[in-house]
Amino acid sequence: MILCALSLFVELSASTPARGAENEWLSLAQSGAPNLAITLIDEEQGDLSLGSREWVRLEGARLAVLEYGRRWETLLASISHYPSRLPEGFMLGVNTLKAKALLGLNQALAARRVLRRLVWTTAPQLAKPWYARWQQLIIKSYLSDRLLGDAATALLEYKQHYGKVGRAYHILQARTLLAAGQSEGVESILTSEKGPEVEALRLLSQLHSKQGNLSGIWSHAQVLAQREGLSDPDRRRFWVIAGWAALQAGHWLKHVASLEQAWSIDWSFSRHDPLFAADADELWDAYLGAGRVLGEKLQLAAEDDSSWLEAALSYDEHDPVKARSIYGVLALQGSSPRYQELAHRRLAGSLRNQEFGAAIIDALYTQSKRFEGLDRIPSSVRASLADYHLERDNIDLAAKLVMGVKQVPEGYDTVSWQLLLSRVAILSGRNGVALKRLKELLSRPVTLEHGQAESLIRGLLDLQRVGEYQNSIELYDKLLPLLTDHQQRRQVWYWQAEAYRLLKRPAAAARLYLQSAGISDQRITDAWGLYTRFHAAEVLSEAGLVEDARRIYRQLLSDTETPGRRAVILHKLRLLPLNQ
């Protein structure tokens, strides 16, 4: 709920403009471009005087965007740099948001200290609009720390003070009862309320009361979890309930599948939602439970690792949940370290084949108490996790994951392992180390598989992203003869063209864009060809070759049917100088 930041500068800062622009920036964040919103706010703030009316307005918008994205660390860092004298109304909202951010980072005690200071030190006339919000956050902080008696007392005081209560109170009351194991009365408390969070609380109440139909609860929860338009927190709550219902019903495989779905969703928010905070060890326990049931059914001997592996392999293709359950048993309880390592690798490999499976692997190995310390994670899984975190720009964690792995991990060949190390080096700022590795790799007479070639292209693109344009062009030249897939060659030509463009060599860029499009056929009309020919026309114009640019734009017009794309091409044509 984007409450604090949008209201703090509108309602509590004197003579503040209306919300139009602020809503526009928040809309940008909601459409998937939060960094663009922040950049635009930075540009507008420019050299404004800190604390001025306009600065306050823009800073409120920034906080709204950060709150929406749950970027709590960034938000707290911004607040920490504020000057000491800012409008009091603005700072009330800022400190309220600070408490919410601390709760989001699972620092409930620190959040309460901020909130108590607000309650005790704020003048009554200024505090009046905020008391209810502060009290709600205090109750949430008690629930986060499982101080259920304090939460119940605070709820009672809230009702006595405000008399008429609404949705927020009812949800907090239901959460407090459920946290205390008192599911009776939750249904009646939530009778008049609607929404995904309310539905999740109702289902949890039915589950706790042990009066509901467990199969029905599981079925209803998994249907709700797949409903369109849900937020990640709501979707995850439903999958967690489905997993718990399946466990109570003794349906181990449904339990595994539901918890896997829950862990495939961003789990960071669950740190401050303890009512639905299934931890990663629950998924490991689910694998163990389901795997043991399967082992008994298949009459697998406890110490016969090879038979467990054979059973898992037999399920790999047609029933991967069963396969992963058996791999889980073998990984944690196998009698041979070699089979344990192999099972970890097969488990991670099976998950990688699922949509969002990499997030589940990350949870299993970085959020589990079974692997306290990165050095406890099997080396093959560490390498896989390093890849995952590189893609998310978590460079420090990726570097720590590969640190200390002395040999090529199982499941990796020399090429893919050296590529991973090179990418870590590039993104850690050690370009010289990476260049040496990549040059050595591309100087060998090697036949590249399709996946290895993709990884190499990605590694060279990383080098290009950090500004090594000339070096990346030269390494692309070494890579091209090793590629057998024509589409991969087209990709390389495209990225070389991009590098030349950034080096301010538009003619060289145009040649490679056209080569990527299919230079032997001037009218190639696949999507890639149309895209790269458009870029070729742009750089031809930059090179002063306006007639060539005009010719290609006109060809693109005749080859393009999509109205939006035709409009863009026509716009580009009209921008070309008329006298050339």
Secondary structure, 3 states (H helix, E strand, C coil): CCCHHHHHHHHCCCCCCCCHHHHHHHHHHHCCCHHHHHHHHHHHHCCCCCCCHHHHHHHHHHHHHHHHCCCHHHHHHHHHCCCCCCCHHHHHHHHHHHHHHHHHCCCHHHHHHHHHHHHHHCCHHHHHHHHHHHHHHHHHHHHHCCCHHHHHHHHHHHHHHHCCCCHHHHHHHHHHHHHCCCCCCHHHHCCCCCCHHHHHHHHHHHHHHCCCCHHHHHHHHHHHHCCCCCCHHHHHHHHHHHHHHHHHHCCHHHHHHHHHHHHCCCCHHHHHCHHHCCCHHHHHHHHHHHHHHHHHHCCCCCCCHHHHHHHHHHHCCCCHHHHHHHHHHHHHHCCCHHHHHHHHHHHHHHHHCCCCHHHHHHHHHHCCHHHCCHHHCCHHHHHHHHHHHHHCCCHHHHHHHHCCCCCCCCCCCHHHHHHHHHHHHHHCCCHHHHHHHHHHHHHCCCCCCHHHHHHHHHHHHHHHHCCCHHHHHHHHHHHHHHCCCHHHHHHHHHHHHHHHHHCCCHHHHHHHHHHHHCCCCCCCCCHHHHHHHHHHHHHHHHCCCHHHHHHHHHHHHHHCCCHHHHHHHHHHHHHCCCCC
